[in-house]
């Protein structure tokens, strides 16, 4: 049984130590080894390296802001919507609408999980319970009138719910079940601030991909790194303050 999962940040990348052993993050594995979808490849072709970096940094910043806002709301913290950018405000308002409609209960938010079996880790956005009849209204299912345990990942990207997003969620499911011993009934992606009439896209993903699809990418990741998990990054420790002293003789 896992006793301790420590998240570390190095140059805006996530790395984990699970009971003292280095584990790569799910996003790191997907960034290195997952195939890039057609729309994303075209975007790379049609933008300069400088534009790609600027747009990516802006998108990451917005995503982090929205994730932080959602976590605060789920933990009962009031957020001043007027202080957010228009893009973030739209996403957070759509999350508020989603919450009112779906009425999730038994919330677990921003929870770090790890798979000892496959040696990777990550931090999921939300595990909650939603009534089956509410879920039926979304994707025309035949669920019973009872609560279903659902793992949900929040997205803020413009283009839709990508294949790699689905792999990420299935990887979290595997790790969550290993870490907690609790079963997940369904996996969903919640894309906030979309062009849909309701302001969001809420889609079940585990009908389309499985953990074996993530493991195919994971095996490519291992091949890239010589058949093993890469070495942990060097973590530099910097002083809080820099000052140039006048050391020249006068």
Phi, psi and omega in degrees: 000133180292133180258327188209129175238120181247124177267132176233146179249129176227114180051047178068012176252149181265136173223153185231148169241118183252112186049042176086356182254136181292131175233134173288154178279159177301316182294325177297314180300314181291322179298321184279323194239345183283147177293146178269133184285160189304314181297322179291321178298318177297322179297319177298320182292326189265006179228151177284165179300322180293318179295318180299316180295318181294314181293319180297318180295321178295317180295319178296319179297316179295317179299316179296319180297316181292316178301316179297318178296318179297318180297318178298315179299317181294337179262016173079016181265131178285135178243139179280095186301331181296340183274357183263158174293164180301317181297313179292322179299317179298317181294316181292324177294321179293325176295318178301316179295318177300316182298314180300323183282320187267340175049057180291148179228173178051061189278138166236119185241149175042062187250122178282134182224162180211149173252109175290326181302317184250353178061069170207167182214170179184176178235114181275159183277313187203134164240132183207175175249133178228139181297140183300327180291327176293317178294325178300325181293338181275313184234023173056042180277186180235040182288157179279167178278074179206170179281139176246137179276121191234135173257128186233134176245133181272137177230149178232008181290155186277328192279349182127188178267110187278164178303318180294328175299319180293318178298319180301315182294319179293326176295319178297321179300311179303313183291320180297316181294323176293316185291319189255338187078005180263138181274144174256130180281317184213155177240132183228153170249137178240105181265116188263147178072028181279180180273003178295156183303322181280349178094358181210164174240123182238112190223133175283135186246343187280004170273344187255330180223162178225175181298332179295330177292318175296321182294330174299317177292320180300320179294325174295318176304316179296319180297320178301327183257030175072026176088011181213167176295138181299161177290148178295151180289155175283125181260109179277139176254121183250150175291158180287332185225140173244140176211129177276118180270149176278098185258001180281142178290139179266000000 
